Amino acid sequence: MPVLGVVAIVAAACGRPDIVVRSEEPEGPSWFSVVVDSTSDAEAGLSLATDAEGNPHLAYLAFEEEVEGEAPASDPLAPTLPAVMHAHMMQDAWTRGPVAEEQDLDAESETAIAVDADGVHHVVWSTPDAVLYSSNAEGEFAEEPEDIAPGDVTGLSVAVDARGTPIIAFQTALDSFEGPASLIRIVTPSATDWKLQTVAEASAPEDPAGTAVLVTSDGPVVAFGSDGQTVVASRQGDRWVSETVDPDGGVGVAGAVDADGNPHLAYLTAGGDVKHAHSIDGGPWEVSDVGSGATGSPASIAVDAEGVHHVAWQTADGLAYAGNAAGEFAEEELPASTAEGVRPRVGAGAAGTVYVAFRDEGDTEVQMAVRSDDAPLLAVPAPAETGDGGGPAPTGPPPCLPDGTELSITAQNLQFDTECLAAPVAEPFTIEFTNQDEVAHNVSIFTDQSATQALFQEPAFPGPETVVYEPDPIEEEGNFFFRCDVHPTTMTGTFVVAAAGGEAGG
């Protein structure tokens, strides 16, 4: 059954207002747009991992959003910013929450995330002074993160071995005029503390920098760039030994391990070409071309259960993606919502699903492009309370008045086409909502602008698509409030409930 059809049945069974959906399911895999978090300024530092079931998990940084004019009402349950955030999607619904609040973060801070076989989330991030770590091994993320290494690092990455032990890699620049310009280091937990090791010396970090720590069938390896080359370091006996994978590369290195434990790398050249390298069954590294035009962000790679490679990168015109399902890498067109995307992170889900998460520079929010056979539900969390009414907040004559019971509203270019909807008091009514954008929107009705008490609320959905909402009649006259829950500061309006007739205010 199509996913959106399931939503309508579940809503009715739970006593919620019915949704009548007019939709067409895609023919074969298609890309859909998802808004993961629009509640704060989601800055750089985005990272992505998938769990054993193929569910995506994101770590990212959230900062206070600069708002012109009067600031919106604060949410007492919202994390104290700046914060390291985590979001994951399970059964087509997003759950978000803080990993750590009130962190000393800046625009150069990074995150990395891994999920082990037991579902434990391992999140690491950098500040100007430290590398910090937290996990939810005890059910929730620890109240205080662990300080595991000195700060001012770049190219952060993390992997987890079969025992659930995290291995964290990064590059540290050196100020000395003698010796190497940087060190490639890893840090792992010991019985009492964290153990810091240097695995290689390298040239100064490239921009963008990147490391990849990979747990392969032959043990851990660390990939990085040095002197314009892509290099891997592996442990041989009691020491680390480096070898060159590709003499032309070394920028924005990323990595993934396939189901057989073979390492795969994606990286950039100084000229912006995107390349892939892998070593199969311990054999020599094989290099192939993926794409071009890369700029501004490290590469990203994932390998799915069928062995298909998925690579994403940033270009001057937005994001790019290529896969080798047909044998060689071929680019696919991503949704228009990725045109202002930066720092793409790619993940491989179940049954051929692909995730490309990114930061949207225009809306300062975390978004995701999902390639799937079915349009995902992409639900937004409901407020803490819902009810049948509450104190409306009249502000003089209503800006519009009811004109029948069939209401309509359209979302396009991240805006509603009207700032006022009106329904007759105590009468059944419908709202025909057309979403012309590829990003998800919805229309929710609240008692007032605090949006703490909902009169009507249903999941957001990506467009182009039309849904007909059938809310319960509202029994009390007044000026209420409606919004898109995904874009709550910019897509809002007044919802008037009044007797038919009368005069509207100007």
The 8 nearest C-alpha neighbors of each residue, nearest first, counted from 0:
[[1, 2, 4, 5, 3, 373, 24, 6],
 [2, 0, 4, 3, 5, 373, 24, 374],
 [1, 3, 5, 4, 0, 374, 375, 376],
 [4, 2, 6, 5, 1, 376, 7, 20],
 [5, 3, 1, 6, 7, 2, 8, 0],
 [4, 6, 2, 8, 3, 7, 9, 1],
 [7, 5, 3, 9, 4, 8, 10, 2],
 [6, 8, 18, 10, 4, 5, 9, 17],
 [9, 7, 11, 5, 10, 6, 12, 4],
 [10, 8, 12, 6, 11, 7, 5, 13],
 [11, 9, 15, 7, 13, 8, 12, 6],
 [10, 12, 14, 8, 17, 13, 9, 15],
 [11, 13, 9, 14, 10, 8, 15, 7],
 [14, 12, 10, 11, 15, 9, 8, 16],
 [13, 15, 11, 12, 10, 16, 17, 9],
 [14, 16, 10, 13, 11, 17, 12, 470],
 [17, 15, 470, 469, 11, 471, 10, 18],
 [16, 18, 11, 469, 10, 7, 15, 19],
 [19, 17, 468, 7, 467, 20, 469, 16],
 [18, 20, 467, 466, 468, 17, 21, 7],
 [21, 19, 466, 22, 18, 467, 465, 4],
 [20, 22, 465, 466, 19, 23, 464, 467],
 [23, 21, 20, 24, 464, 465, 3, 466],
 [22, 24, 25, 21, 464, 26, 1, 374],
 [23, 25, 22, 26, 373, 1, 374, 372],
 [26, 24, 27, 23, 29, 372, 373, 28],
 [25, 27, 24, 28, 372, 29, 23, 373],
 [26, 28, 372, 25, 29, 371, 373, 24],
 [29, 27, 372, 371, 370, 26, 25, 30],
 [30, 28, 370, 371, 372, 27, 25, 31],
 [29, 31, 370, 369, 368, 334, 371, 333],
 [30, 32, 369, 368, 370, 29, 33, 374],
 [33, 31, 368, 438, 437, 367, 461, 369],
 [32, 34, 367, 366, 438, 439, 368, 35],
 [35, 33, 366, 36, 439, 365, 367, 438],
 [34, 36, 366, 365, 33, 367, 37, 93],
 [37, 35, 365, 38, 364, 34, 366, 39],
 [36, 38, 364, 39, 485, 486, 365, 35],
 [37, 39, 36, 40, 364, 487, 486, 485],
 [40, 38, 64, 37, 41, 61, 63, 62],
 [39, 41, 64, 62, 363, 61, 42, 63],
 [42, 40, 61, 364, 363, 60, 39, 365],
 [41, 43, 60, 40, 61, 44, 62, 363],
 [44, 42, 45, 106, 60, 109, 41, 59],
 [43, 45, 109, 110, 59, 60, 108, 46],
 [44, 46, 59, 58, 43, 110, 47, 57],
 [47, 45, 58, 111, 57, 110, 344, 112],
 [48, 46, 57, 56, 344, 112, 58, 346],
 [49, 47, 56, 113, 55, 112, 346, 57],
 [48, 50, 55, 53, 54, 56, 346, 348],
 [49, 51, 53, 52, 54, 114, 118, 48],
 [50, 52, 53, 116, 49, 54, 118, 115],
 [53, 51, 50, 54, 349, 348, 49, 55],
 [52, 54, 348, 349, 50, 49, 51, 55],
 [53, 55, 49, 50, 52, 89, 348, 88],
 [56, 54, 49, 87, 88, 48, 53, 57],
 [57, 55, 87, 48, 47, 86, 49, 54],
 [58, 56, 47, 86, 85, 46, 87, 59],
 [57, 59, 85, 46, 84, 45, 112, 110],
 [58, 60, 45, 84, 44, 83, 110, 46],
 [59, 61, 83, 42, 41, 82, 84, 44],
 [62, 60, 41, 82, 40, 81, 39, 42],
 [63, 61, 81, 40, 80, 64, 39, 41],
 [64, 62, 40, 80, 39, 65, 81, 61],
 [65, 63, 40, 39, 66, 62, 363, 38],
 [64, 66, 63, 67, 40, 70, 39, 62],
 [67, 65, 64, 70, 68, 69, 71, 63],
 [66, 68, 69, 65, 70, 64, 71, 488],
 [67, 69, 70, 66, 71, 65, 488, 64],
 [68, 70, 71, 67, 66, 72, 65, 488],
 [69, 71, 66, 68, 72, 67, 73, 65],
 [72, 70, 73, 69, 488, 449, 66, 448],
 [71, 73, 449, 70, 74, 448, 450, 69],
 [74, 72, 71, 75, 77, 70, 449, 76],
 [73, 75, 77, 76, 72, 449, 78, 451],
 [74, 76, 77, 73, 78, 79, 72, 451],
 [77, 75, 74, 78, 73, 79, 383, 96],
 [76, 78, 74, 75, 79, 73, 96, 80],
 [79, 77, 80, 100, 97, 76, 82, 96],
 [78, 80, 100, 101, 81, 77, 82, 97],
 [81, 79, 82, 101, 62, 78, 100, 63],
 [80, 82, 62, 101, 102, 61, 100, 79],
 [83, 81, 100, 80, 61, 102, 101, 99],
 [82, 84, 60, 99, 98, 59, 97, 61],
 [83, 85, 97, 98, 59, 58, 96, 60],
 [84, 86, 58, 57, 96, 95, 97, 98],
 [87, 85, 95, 57, 94, 56, 96, 58],
 [86, 88, 56, 94, 93, 55, 57, 89],
 [89, 87, 93, 92, 91, 55, 54, 94],
 [88, 90, 91, 92, 54, 87, 93, 55],
 [89, 91, 92, 88, 376, 93, 54, 375],
 [92, 90, 376, 89, 377, 375, 88, 93],
 [93, 91, 378, 88, 377, 89, 90, 376],
 [94, 92, 88, 87, 378, 379, 95, 89],
 [93, 95, 86, 87, 88, 92, 96, 380],
 [96, 94, 86, 85, 93, 87, 97, 84],
 [95, 97, 85, 84, 86, 98, 94, 78],
 [98, 96, 84, 99, 83, 85, 78, 100],
 [97, 99, 84, 83, 140, 85, 96, 100],
 [98, 100, 83, 97, 82, 102, 144, 101],
 [101, 99, 82, 79, 102, 80, 78, 81],
 [102, 100, 81, 80, 82, 79, 103, 99],
 [101, 103, 100, 81, 104, 82, 99, 83],
 [104, 102, 126, 101, 105, 81, 127, 128],
 [105, 103, 126, 102, 108, 81, 106, 127],
 [104, 106, 107, 108, 103, 126, 127, 81],
 [105, 107, 108, 43, 42, 104, 44, 109],
 [106, 108, 105, 109, 43, 44, 104, 126],
 [109, 107, 125, 105, 126, 106, 104, 44],
 [110, 108, 44, 124, 125, 107, 155, 43],
 [109, 111, 124, 44, 123, 46, 45, 59],
 [110, 112, 46, 123, 156, 122, 157, 155],
 [111, 113, 122, 121, 48, 46, 58, 157],
 [112, 114, 121, 48, 158, 120, 157, 115],
 [115, 113, 120, 119, 50, 118, 121, 48],
 [114, 116, 118, 117, 119, 163, 159, 113],
 [115, 117, 118, 51, 114, 163, 50, 119],
 [118, 116, 115, 119, 163, 114, 51, 50],
 [117, 119, 115, 116, 114, 120, 50, 51],
 [120, 118, 136, 115, 114, 117, 135, 121],
 [121, 119, 114, 134, 135, 113, 118, 122],
 [120, 122, 134, 113, 112, 114, 133, 119],
 [123, 121, 112, 133, 132, 111, 134, 120],
 [124, 122, 132, 111, 131, 110, 112, 133],
 [125, 123, 110, 131, 109, 130, 111, 132],
 [124, 126, 130, 108, 109, 129, 131, 150],
 [125, 127, 129, 104, 128, 108, 103, 150],
 [128, 126, 151, 150, 129, 125, 104, 108],
 [127, 129, 150, 126, 151, 149, 130, 125],
 [150, 130, 128, 149, 126, 148, 125, 127],
 [129, 131, 125, 148, 150, 147, 124, 146],
 [132, 130, 146, 124, 145, 123, 147, 144],
 [133, 131, 123, 145, 144, 122, 124, 146],
 [132, 134, 144, 122, 121, 140, 141, 145],
 [135, 133, 121, 140, 120, 136, 122, 141],
 [134, 136, 140, 139, 138, 137, 120, 119],
 [135, 137, 119, 138, 134, 139, 120, 140],
 [138, 136, 135, 139, 140, 141, 134, 119],
 [137, 139, 135, 136, 140, 119, 134, 141],
 [140, 138, 135, 137, 141, 136, 134, 142],
 [139, 141, 135, 134, 98, 133, 142, 138],
 [140, 142, 143, 144, 133, 139, 134, 135],
 [141, 143, 140, 144, 99, 98, 139, 133],
 [142, 144, 141, 145, 99, 133, 140, 100],
 [145, 143, 133, 132, 131, 141, 146, 142],
 [144, 146, 132, 131, 147, 133, 143, 130],
 [145, 147, 131, 130, 148, 129, 144, 132],
 [146, 148, 131, 130, 145, 193, 132, 149],
 [149, 147, 130, 129, 146, 150, 195, 131],
 [150, 148, 129, 130, 128, 151, 147, 152],
 [129, 149, 151, 128, 130, 127, 152, 126],
 [152, 150, 127, 128, 126, 129, 171, 153],
 [153, 151, 171, 150, 170, 169, 125, 154],
 [152, 154, 170, 155, 169, 208, 171, 151],
 [153, 155, 209, 210, 208, 169, 170, 156],
 [154, 156, 169, 153, 168, 111, 210, 109],
 [157, 155, 168, 111, 211, 167, 210, 212],
 [158, 156, 167, 166, 111, 212, 168, 113],
 [159, 157, 166, 165, 113, 212, 213, 167],
 [160, 158, 165, 164, 163, 166, 115, 113],
 [159, 161, 163, 164, 162, 214, 165, 158],
 [160, 162, 163, 159, 164, 116, 115, 214],
 [163, 161, 160, 164, 159, 115, 116, 165],
 [162, 164, 160, 161, 159, 115, 165, 116],
 [165, 163, 159, 160, 162, 166, 188, 161],
 [166, 164, 159, 158, 187, 167, 163, 160],
 [167, 165, 187, 158, 157, 159, 186, 164],
 [166, 168, 157, 186, 185, 156, 165, 187],
 [169, 167, 185, 156, 184, 155, 212, 157],
 [170, 168, 155, 154, 184, 153, 183, 210],
 [169, 171, 183, 153, 152, 182, 154, 184],
 [170, 172, 152, 182, 181, 173, 183, 153],
 [173, 171, 181, 180, 203, 182, 170, 174],
 [172, 174, 181, 180, 175, 171, 179, 182],
 [175, 173, 176, 172, 180, 181, 177, 179],
 [176, 174, 177, 173, 178, 180, 179, 172],
 [177, 175, 174, 178, 180, 179, 173, 181],
 [176, 178, 175, 179, 180, 174, 173, 181],
 [177, 179, 180, 176, 175, 181, 173, 200],
 [180, 178, 181, 200, 201, 202, 177, 182],
 [179, 181, 203, 202, 173, 172, 201, 178],
 [182, 180, 172, 173, 201, 171, 203, 179],
 [181, 183, 200, 171, 170, 201, 199, 184],
 [184, 182, 170, 199, 198, 197, 169, 200],
 [183, 185, 197, 198, 196, 168, 169, 182],
 [186, 184, 168, 167, 196, 195, 197, 169],
 [185, 187, 195, 167, 194, 166, 196, 193],
 [188, 186, 166, 194, 193, 165, 189, 167],
 [189, 187, 193, 192, 194, 190, 186, 164],
 [190, 188, 192, 193, 191, 194, 187, 186],
 [189, 191, 192, 188, 193, 194, 187, 164],
 [192, 190, 189, 193, 188, 194, 187, 147],
 [191, 193, 189, 188, 190, 194, 147, 187],
 [194, 192, 188, 189, 187, 147, 186, 195],
 [195, 193, 187, 186, 188, 189, 196, 192],
 [194, 196, 186, 185, 193, 187, 197, 184],
 [197, 195, 185, 184, 198, 186, 194, 187],
 [196, 198, 184, 199, 183, 185, 182, 195],
 [199, 197, 184, 239, 183, 196, 232, 185],
 [200, 198, 183, 197, 182, 201, 232, 241],
 [199, 201, 182, 179, 183, 181, 202, 198],
 [202, 200, 225, 181, 182, 179, 180, 199],
 [201, 203, 180, 225, 226, 181, 204, 179],
 [202, 204, 180, 181, 205, 172, 201, 225],
 [205, 203, 208, 202, 206, 172, 181, 170],
 [204, 206, 208, 207, 250, 203, 224, 251],
 [207, 205, 208, 204, 250, 251, 295, 296],
 [206, 208, 251, 296, 205, 297, 250, 295],
 [209, 207, 251, 205, 206, 154, 204, 250],
 [210, 208, 154, 251, 252, 297, 253, 223],
 [209, 211, 223, 154, 252, 222, 253, 156],
 [212, 210, 222, 253, 254, 221, 156, 213],
 [211, 213, 221, 220, 168, 158, 157, 156],
 [214, 212, 220, 219, 215, 158, 211, 221],
 [213, 215, 219, 218, 160, 220, 158, 212],
 [216, 214, 260, 218, 217, 219, 261, 213],
 [215, 217, 260, 218, 261, 214, 259, 219],
 [218, 216, 215, 219, 281, 214, 260, 220],
 [219, 217, 215, 216, 214, 220, 234, 233],
 [218, 220, 214, 213, 215, 233, 221, 212],
 [221, 219, 233, 213, 232, 212, 231, 214],
 [220, 222, 212, 232, 231, 211, 213, 233],
 [221, 223, 231, 211, 210, 230, 232, 212],
 [224, 222, 210, 230, 252, 229, 231, 209],
 [249, 223, 225, 229, 228, 230, 250, 227],
 [224, 226, 202, 201, 228, 227, 249, 229],
 [227, 225, 228, 202, 224, 249, 201, 203],
 [226, 228, 249, 225, 248, 247, 224, 246],
 [229, 227, 246, 249, 248, 247, 225, 226],
 [228, 230, 249, 224, 245, 248, 244, 223],
 [229, 231, 243, 244, 223, 222, 242, 224],
 [232, 230, 222, 221, 241, 242, 223, 220],
 [231, 233, 241, 221, 240, 220, 239, 222],
 [234, 232, 220, 239, 240, 235, 241, 219],
 [233, 235, 239, 238, 240, 236, 232, 237],
 [236, 234, 238, 239, 237, 233, 240, 232],
 [235, 237, 238, 234, 239, 240, 233, 218],
 [236, 238, 235, 234, 239, 240, 233, 198],
 [239, 237, 235, 236, 234, 240, 198, 233],
 [240, 238, 234, 233, 198, 235, 232, 241],
 [239, 241, 232, 233, 234, 238, 235, 242],
 [242, 240, 232, 231, 233, 230, 239, 243],
 [243, 241, 231, 230, 244, 232, 240, 233],
 [242, 244, 230, 245, 229, 231, 246, 228],
 [245, 243, 230, 229, 284, 242, 231, 246],
 [244, 246, 229, 247, 243, 228, 248, 230],
 [247, 245, 228, 248, 229, 243, 244, 227],
 [248, 246, 228, 245, 227, 268, 249, 229],
 [249, 247, 268, 228, 229, 267, 227, 250],
 [224, 248, 250, 229, 228, 227, 225, 252],
 [251, 249, 267, 252, 248, 205, 266, 268],
 [297, 250, 252, 209, 208, 207, 266, 298],
 [251, 253, 266, 209, 210, 250, 223, 265],
 [254, 252, 211, 265, 299, 264, 298, 210],
 [255, 253, 264, 211, 263, 300, 265, 213],
 [254, 256, 263, 301, 262, 300, 264, 302],
 [255, 257, 262, 261, 260, 263, 213, 215],
 [258, 256, 260, 259, 261, 302, 306, 255],
 [257, 259, 260, 304, 256, 306, 261, 303],
 [260, 258, 257, 261, 216, 256, 280, 215],
 [259, 261, 215, 216, 257, 256, 258, 262],
 [260, 262, 256, 257, 279, 259, 215, 278],
 [263, 261, 256, 277, 278, 255, 215, 260],
 [262, 264, 277, 255, 254, 276, 256, 261],
 [265, 263, 254, 276, 275, 253, 277, 255],
 [266, 264, 275, 253, 274, 298, 300, 252],
 [265, 267, 252, 251, 298, 274, 250, 273],
 [268, 266, 273, 250, 248, 272, 271, 251],
 [267, 269, 248, 270, 271, 272, 250, 247],
 [268, 270, 271, 267, 248, 250, 227, 272],
 [269, 271, 268, 272, 267, 292, 293, 291],
 [272, 270, 293, 292, 268, 269, 291, 267],
 [271, 273, 291, 268, 267, 270, 290, 292],
 [274, 272, 267, 290, 289, 291, 266, 288],
 [275, 273, 288, 289, 266, 265, 287, 267],
 [274, 276, 265, 287, 264, 286, 288, 289],
 [277, 275, 286, 264, 285, 263, 284, 287],
 [278, 276, 263, 284, 285, 262, 264, 279],
 [277, 279, 284, 282, 283, 281, 262, 261],
 [278, 280, 282, 281, 261, 277, 262, 283],
 [281, 279, 282, 261, 278, 260, 259, 216],
 [280, 282, 279, 278, 283, 217, 261, 284],
 [281, 283, 279, 278, 280, 284, 285, 277],
 [284, 282, 278, 285, 281, 279, 277, 244],
 [283, 285, 278, 277, 244, 276, 286, 282],
 [286, 284, 276, 277, 283, 278, 287, 275],
 [285, 287, 276, 275, 284, 277, 274, 288],
 [288, 286, 275, 274, 276, 289, 285, 328],
 [289, 287, 274, 290, 275, 273, 286, 328],
 [288, 290, 274, 273, 328, 275, 287, 321],
 [291, 289, 273, 272, 288, 274, 292, 321],
 [292, 290, 272, 273, 293, 271, 289, 314],
 [291, 293, 271, 314, 272, 294, 290, 315],
 [294, 292, 271, 314, 313, 291, 312, 272],
 [295, 293, 314, 313, 296, 271, 292, 315],
 [294, 296, 207, 313, 293, 297, 314, 206],
 [295, 297, 342, 207, 294, 313, 298, 251],
 [251, 298, 296, 207, 209, 252, 299, 208],
 [297, 299, 312, 266, 251, 253, 265, 311],
 [300, 298, 311, 344, 253, 310, 345, 265],
 [299, 301, 310, 309, 265, 254, 345, 255],
 [300, 302, 309, 346, 255, 347, 308, 345],
 [303, 301, 308, 307, 257, 306, 309, 347],
 [302, 304, 347, 306, 305, 307, 301, 308],
 [303, 305, 306, 258, 302, 257, 307, 349],
 [306, 304, 303, 307, 302, 258, 351, 257],
 [305, 307, 303, 304, 302, 308, 257, 258],
 [306, 308, 324, 303, 302, 305, 323, 309],
 [309, 307, 302, 322, 323, 301, 306, 310],
 [308, 310, 322, 301, 300, 321, 302, 307],
 [311, 309, 300, 321, 299, 320, 322, 308],
 [312, 310, 320, 299, 319, 345, 298, 343],
 [313, 311, 298, 319, 318, 343, 293, 299],
 [312, 314, 318, 293, 294, 296, 317, 341],
 [315, 313, 293, 294, 317, 316, 292, 318],
 [314, 316, 317, 294, 313, 292, 293, 318],
 [317, 315, 314, 338, 318, 339, 313, 319],
 [318, 316, 338, 314, 339, 340, 315, 337],
 [317, 319, 313, 314, 337, 312, 340, 338],
 [318, 320, 312, 311, 313, 314, 317, 333],
 [319, 321, 311, 330, 310, 331, 312, 318],
 [322, 320, 330, 329, 310, 328, 331, 309],
 [323, 321, 309, 328, 308, 329, 324, 310],
 [322, 324, 328, 327, 326, 325, 308, 307],
 [323, 325, 307, 326, 322, 327, 308, 328],
 [326, 324, 323, 327, 328, 329, 322, 307],
 [327, 325, 323, 324, 328, 307, 322, 329],
 [328, 326, 323, 325, 329, 324, 322, 289],
 [327, 329, 323, 322, 289, 321, 330, 326],
 [330, 328, 321, 322, 323, 327, 331, 289],
 [329, 331, 321, 320, 322, 332, 328, 319],
 [332, 330, 321, 320, 333, 329, 319, 322],
 [331, 333, 330, 334, 319, 320, 30, 335],
 [332, 334, 331, 335, 30, 337, 319, 320],
 [335, 333, 336, 337, 30, 32, 332, 31],
 [334, 336, 337, 338, 333, 437, 32, 339],
 [335, 337, 334, 338, 437, 438, 32, 339],
 [338, 336, 340, 335, 339, 318, 317, 334],
 [339, 337, 317, 336, 340, 335, 316, 318],
 [340, 338, 317, 337, 359, 360, 361, 341],
 [341, 339, 359, 337, 317, 358, 338, 357],
 [340, 342, 358, 357, 343, 313, 359, 339],
 [343, 341, 296, 357, 313, 358, 344, 340],
 [344, 342, 357, 356, 341, 312, 355, 311],
 [345, 343, 356, 299, 355, 47, 46, 357],
 [346, 344, 355, 354, 299, 300, 311, 301],
 [345, 347, 354, 301, 353, 49, 48, 348],
 [348, 346, 353, 303, 301, 352, 354, 302],
 [349, 347, 53, 352, 353, 54, 351, 346],
 [348, 350, 53, 352, 351, 52, 347, 54],
 [351, 349, 352, 348, 371, 53, 304, 372],
 [350, 352, 349, 348, 353, 371, 347, 303],
 [351, 353, 348, 371, 370, 349, 350, 347],
 [354, 352, 347, 370, 348, 369, 346, 351],
 [355, 353, 369, 346, 345, 368, 356, 347],
 [356, 354, 345, 368, 367, 344, 343, 369],
 [355, 357, 367, 344, 343, 366, 354, 368],
 [358, 356, 343, 366, 342, 341, 340, 365],
 [357, 359, 365, 341, 340, 364, 360, 366],
 [358, 360, 340, 363, 364, 339, 361, 362],
 [359, 361, 363, 339, 362, 358, 340, 341],
 [362, 360, 359, 363, 339, 364, 340, 358],
 [361, 363, 364, 359, 360, 37, 40, 358],
 [364, 362, 360, 40, 359, 41, 361, 358],
 [365, 363, 37, 41, 362, 359, 36, 358],
 [364, 366, 358, 36, 35, 357, 41, 359],
 [367, 365, 34, 35, 357, 33, 356, 358],
 [368, 366, 356, 33, 355, 32, 357, 369],
 [367, 369, 32, 355, 31, 354, 33, 30],
 [370, 368, 354, 31, 30, 353, 371, 367],
 [371, 369, 30, 353, 29, 352, 28, 31],
 [370, 372, 352, 28, 373, 29, 369, 30],
 [371, 373, 28, 27, 29, 25, 374, 370],
 [374, 372, 371, 375, 2, 24, 1, 25],
 [373, 375, 2, 376, 31, 371, 372, 24],
 [376, 374, 377, 91, 373, 2, 3, 31],
 [377, 375, 91, 378, 3, 2, 460, 374],
 [376, 378, 92, 91, 375, 460, 459, 379],
 [379, 377, 458, 92, 376, 459, 93, 380],
 [378, 380, 458, 381, 459, 93, 377, 92],
 [381, 379, 378, 382, 93, 94, 92, 458],
 [380, 382, 379, 383, 456, 384, 385, 457],
 [383, 381, 384, 451, 380, 385, 452, 453],
 [382, 384, 381, 451, 385, 452, 380, 453],
 [385, 383, 452, 382, 451, 386, 453, 381],
 [386, 384, 453, 452, 454, 383, 382, 387],
 [385, 387, 388, 454, 453, 452, 384, 389],
 [388, 386, 454, 389, 385, 473, 453, 474],
 [389, 387, 386, 454, 446, 390, 475, 473],
 [388, 390, 446, 391, 387, 452, 386, 447],
 [389, 391, 392, 446, 388, 447, 477, 479],
 [392, 390, 446, 477, 479, 478, 389, 447],
 [391, 393, 478, 390, 394, 447, 479, 477],
 [394, 392, 478, 395, 477, 391, 479, 397],
 [395, 393, 392, 396, 478, 397, 477, 391],
 [396, 394, 393, 397, 504, 398, 478, 392],
 [395, 397, 504, 503, 398, 394, 502, 393],
 [396, 398, 504, 503, 399, 395, 495, 478],
 [399, 397, 504, 503, 505, 396, 419, 400],
 [400, 398, 503, 397, 419, 421, 504, 495],
 [399, 401, 421, 503, 402, 495, 397, 497],
 [402, 400, 421, 422, 499, 423, 403, 497],
 [403, 401, 400, 404, 499, 421, 422, 500],
 [402, 404, 405, 401, 422, 423, 406, 499],
 [403, 405, 428, 406, 422, 429, 423, 402],
 [406, 404, 429, 403, 428, 430, 407, 431],
 [407, 405, 430, 429, 404, 431, 408, 420],
 [408, 406, 431, 430, 432, 405, 409, 433],
 [407, 409, 432, 431, 416, 433, 417, 415],
 [410, 408, 433, 416, 415, 432, 434, 411],
 [409, 411, 415, 434, 414, 435, 433, 416],
 [410, 412, 435, 413, 414, 436, 409, 415],
 [411, 413, 414, 436, 410, 435, 415, 437],
 [414, 412, 411, 410, 415, 436, 490, 486],
 [415, 413, 411, 410, 412, 490, 416, 489],
 [416, 414, 410, 417, 409, 490, 411, 408],
 [415, 417, 409, 410, 408, 414, 418, 411],
 [418, 416, 415, 419, 408, 420, 492, 409],
 [417, 419, 492, 493, 491, 420, 415, 416],
 [418, 420, 493, 492, 417, 494, 399, 421],
 [421, 419, 494, 495, 493, 422, 399, 418],
 [420, 422, 495, 401, 400, 494, 496, 399],
 [423, 421, 401, 496, 404, 495, 424, 497],
 [424, 422, 497, 498, 401, 496, 426, 499],
 [423, 425, 497, 496, 426, 498, 474, 473],
 [426, 424, 474, 472, 473, 423, 427, 475],
 [425, 427, 472, 424, 423, 428, 473, 404],
 [428, 426, 472, 471, 425, 404, 429, 470],
 [429, 427, 404, 405, 426, 469, 422, 472],
 [428, 430, 469, 405, 468, 406, 404, 431],
 [431, 429, 406, 468, 407, 467, 432, 405],
 [430, 432, 467, 407, 466, 406, 468, 408],
 [433, 431, 408, 466, 465, 409, 407, 430],
 [434, 432, 465, 409, 464, 435, 410, 466],
 [433, 435, 410, 462, 464, 463, 436, 409],
 [434, 436, 463, 411, 462, 410, 433, 464],
 [437, 435, 462, 438, 411, 434, 463, 412],
 [436, 438, 462, 461, 32, 463, 336, 439],
 [439, 437, 32, 461, 436, 33, 34, 462],
 [438, 440, 461, 460, 459, 33, 34, 437],
 [441, 439, 459, 460, 483, 485, 461, 438],
 [440, 442, 459, 483, 458, 443, 484, 460],
 [443, 441, 483, 482, 481, 444, 456, 440],
 [442, 444, 456, 481, 482, 455, 483, 441],
 [443, 445, 481, 455, 454, 480, 453, 456],
 [446, 444, 453, 480, 454, 450, 447, 452],
 [445, 447, 479, 391, 389, 452, 480, 453],
 [448, 446, 480, 445, 479, 449, 450, 391],
 [447, 449, 450, 480, 445, 446, 72, 479],
 [448, 450, 451, 447, 72, 452, 446, 445],
 [451, 449, 448, 445, 452, 447, 453, 446],
 [450, 452, 449, 382, 384, 453, 383, 445],
 [453, 451, 385, 384, 445, 450, 446, 386],
 [454, 452, 445, 385, 455, 444, 386, 446],
 [453, 455, 445, 444, 387, 386, 388, 385],
 [456, 454, 444, 453, 443, 470, 445, 457],
 [455, 457, 443, 444, 453, 454, 458, 442],
 [456, 458, 459, 443, 441, 455, 442, 378],
 [459, 457, 378, 379, 441, 460, 456, 377],
 [458, 460, 441, 440, 439, 378, 379, 377],
 [459, 461, 439, 440, 377, 458, 376, 441],
 [462, 460, 439, 438, 437, 32, 440, 463],
 [463, 461, 464, 437, 434, 436, 435, 438],
 [462, 464, 435, 434, 436, 437, 461, 465],
 [463, 465, 462, 434, 433, 22, 435, 466],
 [466, 464, 433, 432, 21, 434, 467, 20],
 [465, 467, 20, 432, 431, 19, 21, 468],
 [468, 466, 431, 19, 430, 18, 432, 20],
 [467, 469, 18, 430, 429, 470, 466, 431],
 [468, 470, 429, 17, 16, 18, 428, 467],
 [471, 469, 16, 468, 455, 472, 429, 428],
 [470, 472, 427, 16, 473, 469, 428, 455],
 [473, 471, 427, 425, 426, 474, 470, 428],
 [474, 472, 425, 475, 424, 471, 426, 496],
 [473, 475, 425, 424, 472, 476, 388, 426],
 [476, 474, 473, 424, 477, 496, 425, 388],
 [477, 475, 496, 497, 424, 474, 478, 495],
 [476, 478, 496, 391, 393, 495, 479, 475],
 [477, 479, 495, 393, 494, 391, 392, 493],
 [478, 480, 494, 446, 447, 391, 493, 495],
 [481, 479, 493, 494, 447, 445, 444, 448],
 [482, 480, 444, 492, 443, 491, 494, 493],
 [481, 483, 491, 443, 490, 442, 487, 484],
 [482, 484, 441, 442, 486, 485, 487, 490],
 [485, 483, 487, 486, 482, 441, 443, 379],
 [484, 486, 483, 487, 440, 37, 34, 379],
 [487, 485, 483, 484, 488, 490, 489, 37],
 [488, 486, 484, 483, 489, 490, 482, 485],
 [489, 487, 486, 490, 491, 71, 482, 483],
 [488, 490, 487, 486, 491, 414, 413, 483],
 [491, 489, 482, 483, 414, 486, 487, 415],
 [492, 490, 482, 481, 489, 483, 418, 487],
 [491, 493, 418, 481, 419, 480, 482, 494],
 [494, 492, 480, 419, 479, 481, 495, 418],
 [495, 493, 479, 420, 480, 421, 478, 419],
 [494, 496, 421, 478, 479, 477, 420, 493],
 [495, 497, 476, 422, 424, 477, 423, 421],
 [498, 496, 476, 424, 423, 495, 499, 477],
 [499, 497, 423, 424, 500, 496, 401, 476],
 [498, 500, 401, 423, 497, 501, 402, 400],
 [501, 499, 498, 502, 400, 401, 402, 497],
 [502, 500, 499, 503, 400, 498, 497, 401],
 [501, 503, 504, 500, 400, 396, 399, 397],
 [504, 502, 399, 398, 397, 400, 396, 505],
 [503, 505, 396, 398, 397, 502, 399, 395],
 [504, 398, 503, 396, 397, 399, 502, 395]]
